Amino acid sequence: MAGVAMGAVAMGATAAAAATATAATGMPALASATQFFTANGMVFELLVSTLMFTWWLDRRPGFAMRAPAGMAAILVCSMAWNLLVPADLWTATVQNVAVYLVFTLWILVCWRVNIRQAVFYFVMGGTLQHFVYRGARLSSIWLHAFWHDGAWIDTYVYALMQIPFLLLGYWWFARPLVRKPTSALAGRSVIGMLFGMLLCISVFTNLFNATAAPGGSQAFTIFSAFDLVTCVFLMTLAVEVVVNQAVRSDAEVMRELLRQQRRQLAASKETIDLINVKTHDLKKQIATLGPRISPEQASELSDLVDLYDASVRTGNESLDVLLAQKSMQCEQRGIRFDRMIDGRLLSFMTPVDIYSLFGNAIDNALEAVDRLDDDADRYVAVRVREEKGMVMIRVENPYAGELSFDDGLPRTTKDDARYHGFGTRSIRMIAERYDGTMSIVARGGVFRLTVILPR
């Protein structure tokens, strides 16, 4: 694609020469196609570059109609502009700004994003397009050193050289943003990126093209290299802003989860203590009934009381509270709860960390077991033991279906992935806090989460 990039007014003569050379060879159809892409190539280049940053976003209803219709409208406007408006410094700048606006509107109409996100994704797509343009042009200039009269270089080689630069741009700048949330991007940051883009790859480029001396290939090469580096810096900065914002957002969610678990630990301890007191009193009252009830009735009442007898003794009070609560949940759901735990091995951990680690692990296991058929082997097994001077914690459960992993962690199966999937991440964070490791193996329908901690 022999696209005219943003502000490439000075390159028109070269492209026209290429088109003339093509026509002279007796191929008017090819010459017409070359002229069409020379005049409107910026639209196609921006389309490819923008899609590299937006392909994974949630699409609005009717996307299959909205996207091509919007692109067709943008292309028609581009063709009309090139036919009706003379090219100079100011019209080129106005054209660039107009293209920015319509592409931003196109993103807003086609994907479920807000205005800040639409501006951000177009800034990234527009900057990537300019990066690819500059890289391909510099490659063409280098080849002109060997073929001085090679007018075909500025058309066909330029189009081919865009491919490796597009791939590099996607790998370096678009791929790190895939699945990264941008909804919380500050408007100030987005406006700053947009203003920097307008200055660097539109205003200054058009000023250079309008004022540079004709035939100044050396100055053009130096400016192009500077322009290329500026695009790299701008996209690198934008990626860092998004990644840091995502990390801060995740950290805030994690802190809120820990605050909730701290409150839940206190509430659960009070509840379990109350249940233990009441069941102890009930057992005494059943014993005092004596001959007034039959042995069968006494046995049935004792079984009912045992169902709510939350006394669990592992040697760790926080773990006892949690396991008592989970035991009742398993009993109510018909899930076998196997546990072999030496809670004294966890004395070096804080109560909140114990409650968070085991609570998240067992909750995830219960969710997986709940999806099994009623006739399946429904169980959750928890083990805590010492092994070679290390504390080994293992939570095991059967599961159904297929699991996909990302960065060693299973992807959440819930619809709102933004606020879910923190359970295993929290477990790994706690393990690393104690210089330990967490590993997950899902094989043969059995899910095993293992945490190894040094004592």
Secondary structure as UniProt FT lines:
FT   TURN            6..7
FT   HELIX           9..11
FT   HELIX           12..24
FT   TURN            25..26
FT   HELIX           28..54
FT   TURN            55..56
FT   TURN            61..62
FT   HELIX           63..84
FT   HELIX           89..110
FT   HELIX           115..144
FT   TURN            145..146
FT   TURN            148..149
FT   HELIX           151..154
FT   HELIX           156..169
FT   HELIX           170..174
FT   HELIX           175..177
FT   TURN            178..179
FT   TURN            183..184
FT   HELIX           187..198
FT   HELIX           199..203
FT   HELIX           204..211
FT   TURN            214..215
FT   HELIX           217..289
FT   HELIX           290..292
FT   HELIX           295..307
FT   HELIX           317..333
FT   STRAND          336..341
FT   HELIX           343..346
FT   TURN            347..348
FT   HELIX           351..370
FT   TURN            374..375
FT   STRAND          379..387
FT   TURN            388..389
FT   STRAND          390..398
FT   STRAND          405..406
FT   TURN            407..408
FT   STRAND          409..410
FT   TURN            417..418
FT   HELIX           422..433
FT   TURN            434..435
FT   STRAND          437..443
FT   TURN            444..445
FT   STRAND          446..454
//
